[in-house]
């Protein structure tokens, strides 16, 4: 089991949860419900720490670099990510009435009250989630603009602790958490609509990622005066590699090689590809938006377009801090999901399961889209050669 990736473990956990939920006696179900409750409380306690440990150094490390090329790359990656989120929002609002029926609705209250945990432990977070987000943005920008090197080293070391917490504690325990959620839903008799919608959402998101990449390369091709479909075809090697690694960082060598193959200069590719592996997460945001909307529709949660738009803006910023480990993006997204959309323990568990079930597609979309950004930056740099030298100098610093 240790050699399996996170995705196979999650799929096995879902299958075992459904199977065991059909025959487990009440006492066993309540044992795992207790485990789920404890881990859910722990996640609630850890979320503010995750925000501080991921968002602060992410902003601080970006902000201390000078150069117009860096600024343009960051803005372009953010705009592409925002476009992905709003595209997902529009497509899902159009498609969900056709793929989610009344029979697919999920009763959260019934799931929560049917099997009570044997005991609970209250783990109050150290700070409100929204207050933590504001504090993190303020501290990260302050470190960047004030060049607070000592504080920067401190937050980077704290970030390493949080990353280890995700890698060694949270991610390894997620399969048990997912198992407990699906065990309880099966025991309650509400698993059928969940699985039905899961399959439909996965198909819908795959189609949307294909359309997104065509749009991204279409824009880049028009600006750079290149054949967008040829450029996209050359990036397929990076796409396939990312499907296997589930990590944008691990795919950097392949992404770099394919970007250079597309005619991007080596200096621009060496600058854009590693940077975008961290800050450009169009595919991840598209998945989170689609999955969260599906869960909101299924559970009958209220939806407001303007409030959800604010969620997308905050989510796109938060994704910059997502660590390069499988499941890292959804861990970073739990904060705005909880504070802005009102996701509770059950909704967060479903969100994690649905997101990780197609984690590879999101990562592959992120990586492939980096090639479109590199094309635009390469054309822009050709018009302003001085931007390249400034960016290179900031990278050396």
C-alpha positions in Angstrom: 0.0 0.0 0.0 2.9 2.4 0.7 3.9 2.2 -3.0 0.5 3.2 -4.2 -0.2 6.8 -5.1 -2.8 8.9 -3.3 -5.4 8.5 -6.1 -5.4 4.6 -6.0 -5.7 4.7 -2.2 -8.6 7.1 -2.4 -10.4 4.9 -5.0 -9.8 1.8 -2.8 -11.1 3.7 0.2 -14.3 4.7 -1.6 -14.8 1.1 -2.9 -14.2 -0.4 0.6 -16.4 2.2 2.3 -19.3 1.3 0.0 -18.8 -2.4 0.4 -18.4 -2.4 4.2 -21.3 0.0 4.6 -23.6 -2.7 3.3 -22.9 -5.2 6.1 -21.0 -3.5 9.0 -22.9 -3.5 12.3 -23.8 -0.2 13.9 -20.9 -0.4 16.4 -18.2 -0.6 13.7 -19.9 2.2 11.7 -19.8 4.4 14.8 -16.2 3.6 15.4 -15.2 5.0 12.0 -17.7 7.9 12.4 -15.8 8.7 15.6 -12.5 8.6 13.7 -14.0 10.8 11.0 -15.2 13.3 13.6 -11.8 13.5 15.3 -9.9 14.0 12.0 -12.5 16.5 10.8 -12.0 18.5 14.0 -8.2 18.3 13.5 -8.6 19.6 10.0 -10.6 22.5 11.3 -7.9 23.3 13.8 -5.1 23.0 11.2 -6.7 25.1 8.4 -5.6 28.5 9.7 -2.1 27.1 10.2 -2.1 25.8 6.6 -3.0 29.2 5.4 -0.3 31.0 7.3 2.3 28.3 6.4 1.5 28.3 2.7 0.2 31.7 1.7 2.7 33.9 3.6 5.9 32.4 2.1 4.2 32.1 -1.3 3.5 35.8 -1.5 6.8 36.8 0.2 9.0 34.7 -2.1 7.2 36.1 -5.2 7.2 39.7 -4.1 10.9 40.2 -3.5 11.7 39.8 -7.2 11.9 42.7 -9.5 11.3 43.0 -13.2 8.4 43.7 -15.5 8.6 40.2 -17.0 7.9 38.6 -13.6 5.0 40.9 -13.0 3.5 40.2 -16.4 3.9 36.5 -16.0 2.2 36.5 -12.6 -0.7 38.7 -13.8 -1.1 36.5 -16.9 -1.1 33.3 -14.8 -3.7 34.9 -12.4 -5.9 36.0 -15.3 -5.8 32.6 -16.9 -6.7 31.0 -13.6 -9.6 33.5 -13.0 -10.8 32.8 -16.6 -10.8 29.1 -15.8 -12.8 29.6 -12.6 -15.5 31.7 -14.3 -15.6 29.4 -17.3 -16.2 26.5 -15.0 -18.9 28.5 -13.1 -20.7 29.3 -16.3 -20.5 25.8 -17.8 -21.6 24.1 -14.6 -24.6 26.5 -14.1 -25.7 25.6 -17.6 -25.0 21.8 -17.4 -26.1 20.9 -13.8 -29.8 21.1 -14.4 -29.4 18.5 -17.0 -27.1 16.1 -15.1 -28.2 16.5 -11.5 -31.9 15.6 -10.8 -34.0 15.8 -7.7 -33.2 12.1 -7.1 -29.5 13.0 -6.8 -30.1 15.3 -3.8 -28.1 14.4 -0.7 -29.5 14.9 2.8 -26.6 16.1 4.9 -28.6 16.3 8.1 -29.7 12.7 7.8 -26.1 11.6 7.2 -24.8 13.6 10.2 -27.5 12.5 12.7 -27.9 8.8 11.8 -24.7 7.6 13.4 -23.2 9.6 16.3 -19.6 9.3 17.3 -18.8 7.6 20.6 -17.1 10.8 21.7 -15.8 14.1 20.3 -12.8 16.3 21.1 -13.2 20.1 20.4 -10.2 21.6 18.6 -10.8 25.3 18.3 -8.7 26.9 15.5 -6.3 29.6 16.7 -7.9 32.2 14.4 -11.0 32.7 12.2 -10.4 31.6 8.7 -11.1 34.9 6.9 -9.1 36.8 9.5 -6.2 34.3 8.8 -6.4 35.0 5.1 -6.3 38.7 5.6 -3.4 38.4 8.1 -1.5 36.1 5.7 -1.8 38.5 2.7 -0.8 41.4 4.9 2.2 39.6 6.4 3.4 38.2 3.0 3.2 41.5 1.3 4.9 43.2 4.3 7.8 40.8 4.2 8.2 41.3 0.5 8.1 45.1 0.5 10.1 45.6 3.7 12.7 43.0 2.8 12.3 41.4 6.2 14.9 38.6 5.7 14.8 37.2 9.2 11.0 37.0 9.3 11.1 35.5 5.8 13.4 32.7 6.9 11.1 32.1 9.8 7.9 31.7 7.7 9.8 29.6 5.2 10.8 27.2 8.0 7.3 27.2 9.3 6.1 26.4 5.7 8.4 23.4 5.7 6.8 22.2 8.9 3.3 22.6 7.4 4.4 20.9 4.2 5.7 17.9 6.2 2.4 17.9 8.2 0.5 17.6 4.9 2.8 14.9 3.5 3.3 12.8 6.6 0.0 13.2 8.5 -2.9 14.7 6.6 -2.4 13.0 3.2 -1.7 9.5 4.5 -4.8 9.7 6.7 -7.1 10.9 4.0 -8.0 7.4 2.7 -9.2 6.4 6.2 -11.2 9.7 6.4 -12.7 9.1 2.9 -13.4 5.4 3.8 -15.3 6.6 6.9 -17.4 9.1 5.0 -18.5 6.6 2.3 -19.0 3.9 4.9 -21.5 6.2 6.7 -23.2 7.4 3.6 -23.7 3.7 2.5 -25.0 2.7 5.9 -27.5 5.6 5.8 -28.5 4.6 2.2 -27.4 7.8 0.4 -24.5 6.5 -1.7 -26.3 6.0 -5.0 -26.9 9.7 -5.9 -23.3 10.6 -4.8 -21.7 8.0 -7.2 -24.0 8.9 -10.0 -23.1 12.6 -9.8 -19.4 11.9 -9.3 -19.2 10.1 -12.6 -21.1 12.8 -14.5 -18.9 15.6 -12.9 -15.7 13.8 -13.9 -16.8 13.5 -17.5 -17.9 17.2 -17.6 -14.6 18.4 -16.1 -12.5 16.5 -18.6 -14.5 18.1 -21.4 -14.1 21.5 -19.9 -10.3 21.1 -19.5 -10.0 20.2 -23.2 -12.0 23.4 -24.1 -9.9 25.5 -21.7 -6.6 24.4 -23.3 -7.9 25.1 -26.8 -8.9 28.6 -25.6 -5.6 29.2 -23.9 -3.5 28.1 -26.8 -5.8 29.9 -29.2 -5.1 33.2 -27.4 -1.4 32.5 -27.3 -1.3 31.4 -30.9 -3.0 34.6 -32.1 -0.7 36.8 -30.1 2.5 34.9 -30.9 1.4 34.2 -34.5 1.8 30.5 -34.2 -0.4 27.5 -35.0 -2.2 26.9 -31.7 -3.1 23.3 -32.5 0.5 22.4 -33.4 1.7 24.1 -30.2 -0.9 22.2 -28.2 0.1 18.9 -29.8 3.8 19.5 -28.9 2.7 19.9 -25.2 1.0 16.5 -25.1 4.2 14.9 -23.7 4.0 17.2 -20.7 0.3 16.5 -20.3 0.8 12.7 -20.3 3.8 13.0 -17.9 1.7 15.1 -15.5 -1.0 12.4 -15.6 1.5 10.0 -14.1 3.4 12.2 -11.7 0.3 14.2 -10.4 2.8 17.0 -9.7 3.6 20.2 -11.7 7.0 20.4 -10.1 8.0 16.9 -11.0 7.0 17.5 -14.6 9.1 20.7 -15.0 11.9 19.0 -17.1 9.4 17.6 -19.6 7.4 20.9 -19.7 10.6 22.9 -20.3 11.7 20.6 -23.2 8.3 20.9 -24.9 8.1 24.6 -24.4 11.5 25.0 -26.1 10.4 22.7 -28.9 7.5 25.2 -29.4 10.1 27.8 -30.3 10.3 29.6 -26.9 13.8 30.7 -26.1 15.7 28.7 -23.5 16.1 31.7 -21.2 12.4 32.5 -21.2 11.5 28.8 -20.8 13.8 28.5 -17.8 12.2 31.5 -16.2 8.5 30.9 -17.0 8.1 27.1 -16.6 9.3 26.8 -12.9 7.4 30.0 -12.0 4.1 28.8 -13.6 4.5 25.4 -12.0 3.8 27.2 -8.7 1.4 30.1 -9.6 -0.6 28.8 -12.6 -3.3 26.4 -11.6 -6.1 26.8 -14.1 -7.0 23.1 -14.1 -7.1 22.9 -10.3 -9.4 26.0 -9.9 -11.7 24.6 -12.7 -12.0 21.3 -10.7 -12.6 23.0 -7.4 -15.3 25.3 -8.8 -17.1 22.5 -10.5 -16.9 20.1 -7.6 -18.0 22.7 -5.0 -20.9 23.8 -7.1 -22.0 20.1 -7.6 -21.9 19.5 -3.8 -23.8 22.8 -3.2 -26.5 21.8 -5.6 -26.7 18.2 -4.2 -26.9 19.3 -0.6 -29.3 22.2 -1.2 -26.8 24.9 -0.1 -27.8 28.5 -1.0 -25.9 29.9 -4.1 -25.3 33.6 -4.9 -23.4 34.5 -8.0 -21.6 37.6 -6.6 -20.6 35.8 -3.4 -19.3 32.9 -5.4 -17.4 35.3 -7.7 -15.6 36.6 -4.6 -14.7 33.0 -3.7 -13.1 32.5 -7.2 -11.0 35.6 -6.8 -9.7 34.5 -3.3 -9.3 30.9 -4.5 -7.1 31.9 -7.4 -4.8 33.7 -5.0 -4.8 30.9 -2.5 -3.8 28.4 -5.2 -0.5 30.2 -5.6 0.5 28.7 -2.2 -0.6 25.1 -3.0 2.3 22.8 -2.2 3.7 20.5 -4.8 2.3 17.3 -3.2 -0.7 15.3 -4.4 -3.8 16.8 -2.8 -2.0 20.0 -1.9 -4.3 22.2 -3.9 -7.5 21.0 -2.2 -5.8 21.3 1.2 -5.1 25.0 0.5 -8.6 25.5 -0.8 -10.3 24.2 2.3 -10.1 27.6 4.0 -12.1 29.6 1.5 -14.5 26.6 1.0 -15.2 26.8 4.7 -15.3 30.5 5.3 -16.9 31.7 2.1 -19.1 28.8 1.0 -20.0 27.4 4.4 -18.7 23.9 3.8 -18.9 21.7 6.8 -17.1 18.4 7.7 -19.2 16.3 5.3 -19.1 18.7 2.4 -15.3 19.0 2.8 -14.9 15.2 2.9 -16.9 14.8 -0.3 -14.9 17.7 -1.9 -11.6 16.0 -1.1 -12.7 12.7 -2.5 -14.2 14.1 -5.7 -11.2 16.4 -6.3 -8.5 13.8 -5.8 -10.4 11.3 -7.9 -9.4 13.4 -10.9 -6.3 15.1 -9.6 -4.2 14.0 -12.6 -6.4 15.8 -15.1 -6.1 19.1 -13.2 -2.3 18.9 -12.9 -2.0 17.9 -16.6 -4.1 21.0 -17.5 -2.0 23.3 -15.3 1.2 22.0 -16.9 0.0 22.1 -20.5 -1.4 25.7 -20.0 2.1 26.8 -18.9 3.1 26.3 -22.5 0.5 28.9 -23.6 1.8 31.4 -21.1 5.4 30.8 -22.2 4.4 31.6 -25.8 2.9 34.9 -24.8 5.8 35.9 -22.6 8.3 34.9 -25.3 6.7 37.1 -27.8 6.4 40.0 -25.3 10.1 39.6 -24.4 11.1 39.7 -28.0 9.5 43.1 -28.2 11.2 44.3 -25.0 14.7 42.6 -24.6 15.5 44.6 -21.5 12.7 42.8 -19.6 14.6 39.5 -20.0 17.8 40.8 -18.4 15.9 42.3 -15.4 14.0 39.1 -14.9 17.2 37.0 -15.1 18.8 39.3 -12.5 15.9 39.0 -10.2 16.0 35.2 -10.5 19.7 35.2 -9.5 18.9 37.4 -6.5 
